[in-house]
Amino acid sequence: MRLTDPPATRPPAAYLLHHPERPEADDDHRRAMRGFAARLGVPDPTFYIDSLPRRDGDRPEFARLVQAFMDDAHRLLLIPGPWVLACSQARVRLAVQMLTAAGCRRILMLPKPLPPRWRTAPRPTDTAPGWAPSGRFLP
C-alpha cells in the first residue's frame, strides 16, 4: 500500500428484524439503511437479519453480528431503532454493552422522518385593498 492510497473503509453492519406478516417492510428497511449509509458517506452496509417471533429467544444473526465485530469486520452499526436490539431498555443496554465489548465503536439509528411541511396559502394580491405584491401596504 502506498502512502497516497486512501485507508480501507470497513462496511458498516446493519441489524434488522424480519417480520413474517410484513415482508414488504424488509425491503423498506433495507432501502432506508442503504440511503442512510450513503448520506453518511460510508459503503453499503452488510445486513444481519433475524426472524421474529422466536419463542426460544435465539438470534443467530445477532450472534454472527457480534462475532463480526470481534473479527474487526465492522466498526459501525446501523439500526432502525433500539427495538431491534431488545424489547426492554435494560436488555437494550445489555445488547449495546455486548456490541461495544465486541468492538463496535458507534451505533447509529435512522433519524425520524421530518414532518410534512405545511403549505402556506399564497397571499392575495388583488383581493385585499391596499395590498401590494411587495408585501407593504399602499397608502
Beta strands, then each sheet from edge to edge (+ up, - down):
strand 1: 13-18
strand 2: 46-51
strand 3: 76-79
strand 4: 106-109
sheet 1: 2+ 1+ 3+ 4+
end
